[in-house]
Each structure stands twice: as C-alpha cells, then as structure tokens.
Amino acid sequence: MSVLTSTTGVTSILKTFSGEERHRAKTVAANKVRFSTPKEKGLAESVRVAVEEGNFYLVKEFTFFLWEAELDDDEVVLILKDAKRIVHNLTLDFVNVVEALLSLNWKTRTPEIIEAYTEFWIDIMVAHNRYLPIGVSKLINHWIPGDLDASDWVNGCPLECTRCQLKPTHDVLNRILTAVPMAFDVVMDVISTKFPYFKKPAHVTAGYLFNVLWLIEYKPIFEELILQLVLQKLLVLDVNAPRDQIDVETDDADDKLEADRMFQIDDVSGDNLINAGQTVKHPVGQTLDICLLMLYKFIDSKCRINQNSSDQHRWTANRLFKMLLYIFDEVLLPSHNTHHVQFVLFHVTSIRSAYSEAFLNLLWKKAQNPNVAAIIRHAAVGYMASFLARGKFLPLSTVVFYLKQFSKWIHTYIDESDENNQTCSLKANLVFYSVCQAVFYLIAFRATDLTASSKDLLFLQSLQLSRIAMCQLNPLRYCLAPVATAFAGVTRTYQLAYCHTVLERNARRKLATVYGHDKSMPEETAETFFPFDPYLLKISKKYIEANYVVYQSNDTEDYVHSSAEDRLSRKRRDSEMVEEDEFIILDKRQKYLEISKSQDFDKQY
C-alpha cells in the first residue's frame, strides 16, 4: 500500500530491492536445507546410507512410501531393478522393506513388471533363504479368492482371465522350488496354514483347492502330502455337513421344485429351477460337493487308463492309488461318522478291479489282526459290508468269496468261545458281532442275487447260518433291528434258518428296568457305521451313481410291509440315490424320535 503526499512525488511504505540484493536472496534460498522425498532418493540410495552410515531413517521412509503410494508401471519397474541390483545388501536388517517389496501388486500388471518381480523374487530367496516363509506366504495369498469373487469361479474352475492371473504365481513357485530345495517344507507349512476356514464361501475353498492341485501337476513330489492334507480338510467339511441336515434340505427343495413346476407359467423358462437345484443348500455341504467334484476329476485324470496309455501313465496311476490307500488307512478309517469323503475310495476302486481287490484285502487283514484296536477292526468290517453291498462294479463272485471268509471266521470264533465259556459281552466280542452283522446285512441286501438259482441257495446253506444265528453269543441281539428283521425274512423264505423266535426273545430283553426314579436300559446294539450309504451331494454324485447299487426290496421280507407307507411318503425323483433304498435309515430316525420323546417325558417330571 502506498501513500500519496503531493502531486510532485510518490512515497511508498514498501522497501525496494536492488538487483544485487535480489541475487543475494536467491543464493540464501538455494543454500537452505531441504529433505528429499523417498521417491527422489530411491531404494538403492536409502540402503547405501543405512549400510555405510547406520542411518535407517531413509529406509523407513521408503518402506512407508511403498505401502502407501500408488505406483505406476514405470516406477515399479525402476524399484524392482534397483532391488535386484542391491539384493545382496538386503539382509534381515531390511526385512520390512523386503516385505513391502514382496507385497507389491504385480500379477495384474504388464509382462515387464511380472518378469522383473519374478527375477527379484528368485534372487532374494536364493541369496537370503530366511525370507522364504515371508515370500512363500505372500505368493500363496494370491491363491485365495476374495469373498466377492464368486463370479470368477464356476464349480471350482476359474475363468480364463483369472487363470492367466494365477499362472505367474505358479511359475515363480516352480522356479524357486527348483532353485531352493529347502523351500519344500516351507511351502507345505504355508499351504496347510493358509487353507481356508470351513465356513468360508464355497468358491473360496474350491479356488484354493484348484491351486493346490495345480501345484501337483508341475511338482508331483507334493502329491502324497497334499492329498493327505486335502482329505483331512474335507473331513472337517464332512462332519460339519451332517447327512440328516442335507437330507432335510433336499426334501424341502424337492417339494418346492414340484410346487414350482405345478404352478409354472408357460412363458417362463425352467433354467432358474435347474440352476437352483444344482447343489445342496447347506453352505458347508455345498463346499464339500464342489471340492469332491474337483477331486474326482483329478483322480480320473490320473488313474483312468486304457490300452494306449504309456507305462509312465500306468505307473503314475498305481502310485496314486497306493497313496490314497495309505491315506485311507491313516486318516479316513479311524475317523468317526463321516458321510461322503470316503466315496473318494469308492470312486477310485471302481476304475480297476485290481484296486477294489487291494482295498478289500487291506480291510480284511485289518479286521482279522488281533493287534489292531477293536474299534478300528469294527470300522473295517463296516467298510467291507457296505462296499460289497453297494459296489456295482464288484462281481458276485467277490461277494460270495468274502461271505465264505466271514462265515469261516465266525465259526472258528464260536468254537473257541464254546471252549472258553465266553460271555455275551458286547465290548468283549465287538468284532465278532460286527462280522455277524456284515453277513446278515449282505444276505439281506443282495438277497436277489444270492438266491437266483439252486446253486446259490446251496452256497447259502453251506454257510450254516442257523448255527450263527442260534449260537450262545446271540449275534442277532446286538444287530440293528432292520438288518436282523430283513435277514430273518430272507432266511425264513428260503428255509435257511428260523430266527423270529430269537428276535422275539431279544425284544423282551430290551425292556427297560425301573428302579425308583432311575431307568436302566440294557445293551442294545453296537454303534454301526455303513460308510457307503446313499450319496446326497448333487453335483459330484454323477461320478458315483453309475457304479452304485440301489437297494431293491424283496416282497417276501416282513420289514417291507411295515415301512411301505414311510417310503411312499418320501417325495423323490427316480434319478436320485435316496434313502428309499436304505432300510437302516428309517430305524435310525425312529430311534432319534423315541429318544427325543423320552427326554421330553423326563423333563415333565
């Protein structure tokens, strides 16, 4: 602001500068201390200062810059090239900046950036192998789909664009496993740790499984450990998707689908109905369904051979089957109350007869071995009975052979028990009762095949079924009621044994004894497990149903008439494998109903 004093001159209150003073001011400004940005200093300079002067301030600033800045392609390439140039200086003192470099968004960028990142990643892991856990973890994180990426995954298969984004991560891992053999253990630990929680959306677990199976393709050395890990994780899914919950939801879906079809308008397409019924509604069951579908495809690609298959392919197929058999023995057989995971063995044994023979041989050796725990032997017999009854690919001669083996073992056991005056304790004779029930179950289930001719009837007579059913150990007492009743019906029809008197006497023994306010129930039945009961998962069942025997009731059996109304009330389509074929299921449901009623009665008093 200036002040005008007169018309002769102008006086200003602002100080005027000469040219010399302006030059001096610029010099002072130029000599002032200014701090450069991390971008201007660069990674190489920041690391040099830290190494030579012990000052890590610039490294910390550059680390924050990497985490927070939005870098363009040119900047990322420059940073990665600098990092590769000084890779030997990036010791554990620089772990934070190395972690930030490994966390850069690179897989969706240009091929130049992907190549630069790959070279740096391999160099840093070879030079400093202590970074392996961090590097492998960052790499495998890319295998886990986001919760909102369901549209990129269809039944566990990625879209082509998603597959192209995942390929560089597998290329990097393949190269590092070749260059650093000690990375094997690290990779397995990280894969196990990163496996998604069982309640995650189906596409997340299925997408991760897709990448894990992809790893086996280029590194077969992981095959056994990964398959064991996968089956263990699928077991967790299986026990959290109970058969009764999936079954109830299937009933509701079938009823709704029929109602929708009844009231469907002509100009409305049925696509939505088909898509809605593709898989089960249970969220964990849906995840299990898709994962088993992927596993069946993987097994088919490895184990299904033909006349033109190479020797290498045959060797690979046999090796994979032996792995699955070992994993079954270690993981699946000791597991209690699984529903669908064991069908992996059902599927692989259906491919070749040699596989089914090896599977049955393993189980029978396990069942006969007295050094094995009784509960494991009991489970092995349950697997044998269910497998022999349900396997359509098994010839009848195999069923006949194992019925002979079972009866021979039972008669030997009865002879020894007569000599030792053994008591009828369920706990002491668990394996005996299991084998007896297997015989009863097979004869009741395969009655049509086993009574087709006079020769077959002579074979059944040779088993001395009457001696088994009437022996002092009383195996019918601890047998499931529907199995015992069905067996009694078949043997009475063909005059093989007369068991109804024994069944009536056993029924009287099961009456409760009341002492004041306490109610005591006698030992009733051994906890029975038939692992190959009807398959309820909808997407993956196409690999099972072609080789699966659906139960066909015999009109001469008493239990058919007693349960006919229950079966007619079940609304099912003929194309599904349902409990209509399972005479065990109705008894279990009735048992649960009686238990719930008795609990309600006790609560009232």
VOGU-3710 file (C-alpha; in Angstrom, 3 decimals, decimal comma):
1> msvltsttgv> 0,000/0,000/0,000  1,346/3,438/-0,858  0,576/6,920/0,499  0,278/9,933/-1,888  1,614/13,093/-0,155  1,560/15,604/-3,038  1,329/15,931/-6,773  5,104/16,397/-7,098  6,141/12,847/-5,932  5,035/9,401/-4,661
11> tsilktfsge> 6,286/7,956/-1,381  5,830/4,147/-0,688  5,965/2,325/2,657  7,257/-0,912/0,872  11,003/-1,432/0,811  12,575/-1,512/-2,624  15,277/-4,117/-3,646  18,157/-3,517/-5,914  19,403/-6,184/-8,378  22,313/-7,095/-6,136
21> erhraktvaa> 20,028/-7,690/-3,181  17,750/-9,925/-5,250  20,724/-12,095/-6,275  21,830/-12,437/-2,668  18,311/-13,549/-1,606  18,238/-16,301/-4,256  21,613/-17,598/-3,092  20,400/-17,846/0,508  17,243/-19,681/-0,563  19,242/-22,135/-2,628
31> nkvrfstpke> 21,530/-22,915/0,296  18,678/-23,712/2,699  18,407/-27,393/3,967  15,622/-29,324/2,228  14,567/-33,011/2,723  14,198/-35,098/-0,425  11,171/-37,398/-0,824  11,742/-41,191/-0,716  10,861/-41,327/-4,386  13,673/-38,940/-5,222
41> kglaesvrva> 16,220/-40,720/-3,017  15,333/-44,194/-4,295  15,812/-47,637/-2,764  19,486/-48,017/-3,652  20,477/-44,722/-2,047  18,393/-45,414/1,075  20,020/-48,809/1,556  23,519/-47,370/0,910  23,050/-44,771/3,644  21,809/-47,438/6,050
51> veegnfylvk> 24,723/-49,783/5,310  27,512/-47,182/5,312  26,253/-44,697/7,894  23,955/-46,882/10,014  21,075/-44,434/9,451  17,852/-46,306/8,664  15,630/-43,236/8,506  15,542/-43,174/4,702  14,829/-46,932/4,571  11,864/-46,477/6,899
61> eftfflweae> 10,592/-43,584/4,823  10,920/-45,646/1,659  9,091/-48,559/3,286  6,158/-46,287/4,189  6,246/-44,952/0,640  5,949/-48,483/-0,807  2,988/-49,326/1,424  1,065/-46,105/0,864  1,916/-44,768/-2,609  0,072/-45,669/-5,800
71> ldddevvlil> 2,912/-46,576/-8,114  2,658/-46,560/-11,879  4,266/-49,223/-14,055  7,475/-47,295/-14,725  8,069/-46,645/-11,034  7,516/-50,303/-10,144  9,967/-51,461/-12,804  12,588/-48,979/-11,601  12,193/-50,009/-7,953  12,386/-53,721/-8,746
81> kdakrivhnl> 15,504/-53,266/-10,883  17,163/-51,289/-8,060  16,183/-54,011/-5,586  17,641/-56,732/-7,819  20,882/-54,748/-8,152  21,398/-54,499/-4,371  19,818/-57,832/-3,416  22,938/-58,994/-1,505  22,683/-55,973/0,806  19,066/-56,732/1,748
91> tldfvnvvea> 19,870/-58,735/4,848  17,473/-59,365/7,730  18,056/-55,767/8,876  15,896/-54,746/5,912  13,079/-57,238/6,496  10,383/-54,542/6,489  11,350/-53,065/3,144  11,728/-56,569/1,640  8,232/-57,483/2,863  6,876/-54,290/1,311
101> llslnwktrt> 8,589/-55,143/-1,994  7,143/-58,669/-1,973  3,684/-57,229/-1,295  3,604/-55,058/-4,411  0,634/-55,527/-6,701  2,319/-57,215/-9,640  0,323/-60,133/-11,074  -2,218/-57,917/-12,876  0,396/-55,577/-14,368  2,427/-55,637/-17,585
111> peiieaytef> 4,612/-58,601/-18,605  7,699/-56,432/-17,994  6,725/-55,933/-14,340  5,901/-59,637/-13,908  9,319/-60,579/-15,281  11,111/-58,013/-13,081  9,233/-59,203/-9,984  9,982/-62,853/-10,772  13,708/-62,173/-11,137  13,851/-60,183/-7,900
121> widimvahnr> 11,773/-62,792/-6,003  14,071/-65,630/-7,024  17,252/-63,658/-6,367  16,188/-62,582/-2,876  15,156/-66,157/-1,915  18,392/-67,666/-3,205  20,580/-65,009/-1,584  18,721/-64,904/1,739  16,702/-68,099/2,326  15,420/-66,782/5,653
131> ylpigvskli> 12,949/-64,749/3,638  11,333/-67,960/2,344  8,408/-68,045/4,849  7,530/-64,418/4,071  7,946/-64,787/0,316  6,027/-68,080/0,007  3,241/-66,739/2,209  2,883/-63,623/0,050  2,834/-65,793/-3,062  0,229/-68,291/-1,836
141> nhwipgdlda> -2,010/-65,460/-0,651  -2,781/-64,929/-4,337  -4,312/-68,437/-4,450  -7,159/-67,483/-2,120  -10,100/-65,929/-3,997  -11,835/-62,946/-2,451  -15,192/-63,414/-0,770  -16,827/-61,357/-3,525  -15,142/-63,172/-6,454  -17,733/-65,937/-6,785
151> sdwvngcple> -18,492/-64,953/-10,375  -14,871/-65,752/-11,348  -15,177/-69,370/-10,180  -17,673/-71,900/-11,560  -17,693/-75,185/-9,606  -14,051/-74,722/-8,674  -12,865/-73,788/-12,182  -11,612/-70,223/-12,785  -12,459/-68,057/-15,741  -9,717/-67,755/-18,346
161> ctrcqlkpth> -8,709/-64,268/-17,201  -8,431/-65,477/-13,589  -6,352/-68,457/-14,682  -3,974/-66,134/-16,575  -3,531/-64,025/-13,432  -2,739/-67,114/-11,339  -0,236/-68,621/-13,757  2,676/-66,258/-12,896  2,407/-67,211/-9,214  2,822/-70,882/-10,108
171> dvlnriltav> 5,683/-70,094/-12,466  7,519/-68,240/-9,689  6,895/-71,047/-7,175  8,036/-73,670/-9,662  11,322/-71,845/-10,268  12,031/-71,290/-6,580  11,338/-74,946/-5,723  13,856/-75,903/-8,406  16,466/-73,387/-7,229  15,978/-73,797/-3,437
181> pmafdvvmdv> 15,135/-77,430/-2,486  14,734/-76,492/1,189  11,636/-74,497/0,204  9,669/-77,792/0,101  8,895/-77,845/3,842  8,139/-74,139/3,886  5,639/-74,475/1,044  3,818/-77,360/2,761  3,614/-75,457/6,050  2,232/-72,363/4,348
191> istkfpyfkk> -0,299/-74,350/2,288  -1,578/-76,006/5,446  -1,729/-72,721/7,356  -3,468/-70,801/4,572  -6,177/-73,418/3,932  -9,488/-71,524/4,208  -11,739/-71,908/7,231  -14,519/-74,433/6,631  -17,247/-71,779/6,898  -15,776/-69,672/4,101
201> pahvtagylf> -17,857/-69,366/0,889  -17,710/-72,385/-1,389  -15,778/-70,626/-4,173  -13,006/-69,600/-1,738  -12,213/-73,144/-0,587  -12,720/-74,567/-4,092  -10,453/-71,913/-5,641  -7,716/-72,652/-3,134  -8,078/-76,396/-3,795  -7,775/-75,722/-7,532
211> nvlwlieykp> -4,395/-74,050/-6,994  -3,191/-76,755/-4,616  -3,995/-79,458/-7,176  -2,311/-77,314/-9,837  0,880/-77,444/-7,770  0,853/-81,260/-8,013  0,819/-81,037/-11,806  4,288/-79,485/-12,027  5,705/-80,781/-8,721  4,465/-84,378/-8,208
221> ifeelilqlv> 6,711/-84,695/-5,167  3,972/-82,883/-3,200  1,293/-85,396/-4,202  1,109/-87,579/-1,101  1,330/-84,800/1,488  -1,128/-82,563/-0,335  -3,690/-85,328/-0,853  -3,462/-86,217/2,818  -3,915/-82,565/3,781  -6,851/-82,160/1,376
231> lqkllvldvn> -8,663/-85,230/2,710  -8,128/-84,055/6,283  -9,642/-80,673/5,428  -12,537/-82,313/3,576  -13,190/-84,431/6,662  -13,726/-81,214/8,615  -16,247/-80,121/5,998  -17,901/-83,541/6,053  -18,513/-83,710/9,789  -19,927/-80,166/9,696
241> aprdqidvet> -22,402/-81,094/6,949  -24,402/-83,893/8,635  -26,365/-86,259/6,449  -29,664/-85,563/8,214  -29,391/-81,787/7,618  -28,576/-82,237/3,935  -31,384/-84,794/3,638  -33,989/-82,477/5,165  -32,926/-79,632/2,885  -33,101/-81,987/-0,099
251> ddaddklead> -36,671/-82,926/0,830  -37,664/-79,264/1,139  -36,015/-78,420/-2,176  -37,752/-81,311/-3,923  -41,142/-80,254/-2,553  -40,554/-76,647/-3,598  -39,375/-77,738/-7,041  -42,508/-79,819/-7,564  -44,688/-76,925/-6,431  -42,872/-74,563/-8,764
261> rmfqiddvsg> -43,389/-76,929/-11,659  -47,092/-77,243/-10,856  -47,626/-73,502/-11,000  -45,075/-72,713/-13,685  -46,288/-70,252/-16,348  -45,807/-71,374/-19,939  -43,642/-68,431/-20,993  -41,205/-68,851/-18,085  -38,121/-70,956/-18,800  -37,007/-73,623/-16,374
271> dnlinagqtv> -33,369/-72,529/-16,297  -33,638/-70,915/-12,886  -35,194/-74,050/-11,441  -32,404/-76,198/-12,804  -29,710/-73,851/-11,512  -31,366/-73,651/-8,097  -31,296/-77,431/-7,758  -27,738/-77,930/-8,917  -26,293/-78,298/-5,455  -27,395/-78,662/-1,860
281> khpvgqtldi> -28,438/-75,595/0,112  -26,344/-76,388/3,166  -23,376/-73,954/2,837  -20,737/-76,390/4,124  -22,337/-79,220/2,150  -22,141/-77,080/-0,977  -18,417/-76,504/-0,407  -17,878/-80,234/0,143  -19,869/-81,052/-3,001  -17,748/-78,817/-5,239
291> cllmlykfid> -14,449/-79,915/-3,671  -15,278/-83,603/-4,105  -16,226/-82,924/-7,720  -12,769/-81,431/-8,287  -11,080/-84,348/-6,517  -12,967/-86,929/-8,599  -11,881/-85,126/-11,780  -8,283/-85,120/-10,585  -8,377/-88,853/-9,782  -9,953/-89,617/-13,153
301> skcrinqnss> -7,236/-87,730/-14,997  -4,521/-89,667/-13,157  -5,910/-93,178/-12,666  -8,128/-93,877/-15,667  -6,004/-95,733/-18,191  -6,674/-97,549/-21,453  -4,823/-99,754/-23,929  -2,965/-96,802/-25,403  -1,742/-95,471/-22,055  2,001/-95,257/-21,634
311> dqhrwtanrl> 3,952/-97,141/-18,995  4,596/-93,854/-17,222  0,849/-93,180/-17,008  0,208/-96,659/-15,636  2,954/-96,235/-13,057  1,519/-92,851/-12,038  -1,971/-94,323/-11,681  -0,798/-97,185/-9,467  1,313/-94,843/-7,383  -1,641/-92,522/-6,783
321> fkmllyifde> -3,889/-95,412/-5,762  -1,314/-96,682/-3,268  -1,122/-93,174/-1,814  -4,909/-92,990/-1,455  -4,983/-96,425/0,162  -2,330/-95,355/2,666  -4,171/-92,096/3,409  -7,397/-94,041/3,892  -5,685/-96,289/6,428  -4,156/-93,338/8,285
331> vllpshnthh> -6,898/-90,694/8,060  -10,297/-91,975/6,931  -10,572/-95,378/8,603  -10,034/-94,044/12,170  -12,435/-91,121/11,557  -15,873/-91,438/13,111  -19,209/-90,777/11,460  -18,091/-89,414/8,119  -20,658/-89,227/5,332  -19,186/-88,522/1,892
341> vqfvlfhvts> -15,376/-88,191/1,902  -14,898/-91,966/1,921  -16,526/-92,098/-1,520  -13,136/-90,991/-2,875  -12,042/-94,606/-2,306  -15,316/-95,895/-3,730  -14,677/-93,937/-6,912  -11,020/-94,844/-7,372  -11,655/-98,561/-6,752  -14,372/-98,528/-9,411
351> irsayseafl> -11,768/-97,683/-12,060  -9,901/-101,012/-11,976  -10,759/-104,384/-10,447  -7,221/-104,656/-9,053  -7,871/-101,553/-6,961  -11,082/-102,934/-5,430  -9,343/-106,226/-4,607  -6,472/-104,396/-2,900  -8,949/-102,269/-0,924  -10,906/-105,292/0,342
361> nllwkkaqnp> -7,689/-107,171/1,107  -6,439/-104,304/3,262  -9,709/-104,145/5,197  -9,948/-107,893/5,764  -6,363/-108,100/7,019  -7,097/-105,199/9,352  -10,288/-106,875/10,626  -8,535/-110,184/11,377  -5,492/-108,667/13,078  -5,864/-109,046/16,895
371> nvaaiirhaa> -3,144/-106,446/17,449  -5,351/-103,725/15,947  -7,766/-101,838/18,202  -11,241/-103,375/18,297  -12,924/-100,140/17,181  -10,703/-99,994/14,071  -11,472/-103,637/13,263  -15,160/-102,869/13,746  -14,909/-99,940/11,315  -13,015/-102,077/8,771
381> vgymasflar> -15,792/-104,680/8,793  -18,378/-101,922/8,331  -16,480/-100,637/5,300  -16,299/-104,143/3,833  -20,008/-104,843/4,288  -21,077/-101,516/2,803  -18,575/-101,723/-0,061  -19,564/-105,283/-1,020  -23,247/-104,379/-0,897  -23,030/-101,124/-2,854
391> gkflplstvv> -20,313/-101,701/-5,449  -21,999/-102,396/-8,772  -18,572/-102,924/-10,335  -17,852/-105,868/-7,986  -18,638/-109,298/-9,445  -20,923/-111,545/-7,431  -18,017/-113,968/-7,040  -16,262/-111,374/-4,851  -19,311/-111,093/-2,579  -19,520/-114,885/-2,368
401> fylkqfskwi> -15,810/-115,163/-1,562  -15,976/-112,738/1,359  -19,193/-114,282/2,676  -17,224/-117,540/2,862  -14,360/-115,786/4,643  -16,731/-114,124/7,113  -18,600/-117,338/7,935  -15,379/-119,321/8,309  -14,015/-116,743/10,754  -17,328/-116,681/12,666
411> htyidesden> -17,472/-120,489/13,070  -13,884/-120,546/14,299  -14,730/-117,830/16,836  -17,820/-119,751/18,015  -15,760/-122,912/18,508  -13,191/-121,037/20,587  -15,873/-119,297/22,662  -17,525/-122,648/23,455  -14,217/-123,963/24,760  -13,542/-120,870/26,885
421> nqtcslkanl> -17,140/-120,365/28,096  -17,074/-116,803/26,826  -19,853/-114,425/27,923  -22,122/-112,444/25,587  -20,484/-109,091/26,322  -20,754/-106,536/23,531  -17,467/-104,918/24,478  -15,553/-108,204/24,628  -16,972/-109,543/21,348  -17,352/-106,347/19,326
431> vfysvcqavf> -15,509/-107,642/16,251  -17,486/-110,906/16,283  -20,810/-109,069/16,331  -19,590/-106,745/13,589  -18,678/-109,650/11,287  -22,004/-111,377/12,016  -23,900/-108,211/11,197  -21,890/-107,893/7,961  -23,083/-111,371/6,945  -26,696/-110,549/7,837
441> yliafratdl> -26,506/-107,226/6,029  -25,011/-108,675/2,829  -27,531/-111,524/2,638  -30,450/-109,149/3,218  -29,135/-106,530/0,789  -28,056/-108,881/-2,014  -30,831/-111,421/-1,475  -31,999/-111,189/-5,088  -28,542/-112,077/-6,430  -27,729/-114,670/-3,774
451> tasskdllfl> -30,988/-116,621/-4,232  -31,242/-116,523/-8,027  -30,545/-120,224/-8,566  -30,421/-123,520/-6,717  -26,638/-123,339/-6,787  -26,781/-120,013/-4,946  -29,132/-121,477/-2,345  -26,789/-124,417/-1,802  -23,995/-121,921/-1,200  -26,073/-120,107/1,443
461> qslqlsriam> -26,855/-123,442/3,113  -23,126/-124,184/3,280  -22,620/-121,073/5,421  -24,549/-122,721/8,307  -26,482/-119,564/9,007  -28,685/-121,303/11,563  -25,672/-122,091/13,768  -24,503/-118,483/13,536  -27,896/-117,011/14,427  -28,658/-119,505/17,244
471> cqlnplrycl> -25,235/-119,659/18,925  -24,873/-118,778/22,600  -23,257/-115,412/21,757  -26,613/-114,406/20,223  -25,376/-112,039/17,457  -28,935/-111,036/16,498  -29,296/-109,367/19,900  -26,712/-106,686/19,078  -27,557/-106,389/15,392  -29,502/-103,413/14,047
481> apvatafagv> -33,208/-104,264/14,176  -33,951/-103,610/10,464  -30,968/-105,737/9,408  -31,951/-108,562/11,742  -35,579/-108,464/10,592  -34,635/-108,375/6,906  -32,191/-111,252/7,381  -34,823/-113,282/9,247  -37,300/-112,713/6,436  -34,900/-113,922/3,744
491> trtyqlaych> -33,726/-116,996/5,693  -37,300/-117,998/6,571  -38,454/-117,653/2,963  -35,719/-119,924/1,653  -35,695/-122,187/4,759  -32,102/-121,367/5,626  -32,732/-120,525/9,298  -35,629/-119,651/11,618  -34,710/-116,534/13,560  -38,040/-114,998/14,585
501> tvlernarrk> -38,128/-116,815/17,923  -34,694/-115,403/18,749  -35,809/-111,914/17,675  -38,873/-112,069/19,948  -36,789/-113,221/22,900  -34,268/-110,438/22,264  -37,079/-107,878/22,066  -38,255/-108,851/25,568  -34,699/-108,430/26,894  -34,615/-104,846/25,679
511> latvyghdks> -37,399/-103,738/28,007  -36,328/-101,035/30,441  -35,876/-101,755/34,131  -37,048/-99,021/36,528  -35,538/-98,542/39,976  -37,375/-95,715/41,711  -36,594/-92,624/39,673  -33,824/-94,295/37,661  -34,374/-96,056/34,367  -31,863/-98,641/33,159
521> mpeetaetff> -31,638/-99,830/29,554  -29,702/-102,994/28,628  -27,041/-103,002/25,984  -28,915/-102,896/22,691  -26,768/-102,638/19,567  -23,226/-101,912/18,574  -22,764/-98,477/17,076  -22,980/-99,326/13,410  -21,399/-97,428/10,558  -22,177/-98,220/6,929
531> pfdpyllkis> -19,944/-95,684/5,168  -21,397/-96,052/1,690  -24,989/-95,159/2,497  -26,797/-93,188/-0,242  -24,875/-90,259/-1,690  -26,721/-86,963/-1,144  -24,440/-84,387/-2,795  -25,919/-83,353/-6,128  -23,068/-82,027/-8,274  -20,478/-84,710/-7,588
541> kkyieanyvv> -22,877/-87,684/-7,488  -22,513/-88,189/-11,255  -19,166/-89,860/-10,527  -20,812/-92,249/-8,036  -24,303/-93,189/-9,182  -23,217/-95,147/-12,281  -21,319/-97,637/-10,061  -23,714/-97,623/-7,112  -26,185/-100,392/-6,225  -29,562/-99,022/-5,133
551> yqsndtedyv> -31,379/-101,304/-2,725  -34,236/-103,320/-4,254  -36,603/-104,629/-1,625  -37,753/-108,245/-1,624  -41,536/-108,706/-1,460  -41,154/-111,673/0,839  -39,493/-109,667/3,597  -41,619/-108,619/6,551  -39,993/-105,273/7,006  -41,102/-104,115/3,562
561> hssaedrlsr> -44,766/-104,078/4,567  -44,074/-102,273/7,808  -42,166/-99,462/6,116  -44,054/-99,144/2,833  -46,037/-96,086/3,941  -42,857/-94,374/5,112  -41,214/-94,919/1,733  -44,281/-93,798/-0,203  -44,357/-90,585/1,792  -40,876/-89,707/0,591
571> krrdsemvee> -41,150/-87,384/-2,426  -38,173/-88,159/-4,602  -37,315/-88,274/-8,224  -36,290/-91,686/-9,594  -32,962/-90,328/-10,836  -31,703/-89,635/-7,309  -29,938/-92,013/-4,969  -32,104/-91,734/-1,872  -32,774/-93,371/1,443  -35,665/-95,251/-0,146
581> defiildkrq> -33,094/-97,973/-0,771  -31,769/-97,889/2,762  -33,576/-99,958/5,362  -31,181/-98,708/8,041  -32,188/-95,060/7,789  -35,800/-95,459/8,928  -34,740/-97,283/12,070  -32,227/-94,558/12,936  -34,828/-91,817/12,530  -37,324/-93,756/14,649
591> kyleisksqd> -34,634/-94,173/17,294  -33,921/-90,432/17,378  -37,646/-89,739/17,627  -38,031/-92,110/20,564  -35,039/-90,548/22,321  -36,439/-87,040/21,916  -39,846/-88,160/23,194  -38,311/-89,854/26,240  -36,297/-86,712/27,016  -39,439/-84,587/26,810
601> fdkqy> -41,239/-87,068/29,105  -38,410/-86,898/31,654  -38,470/-83,093/31,601  -42,175/-83,043/32,515  -41,424/-84,841/35,777
//
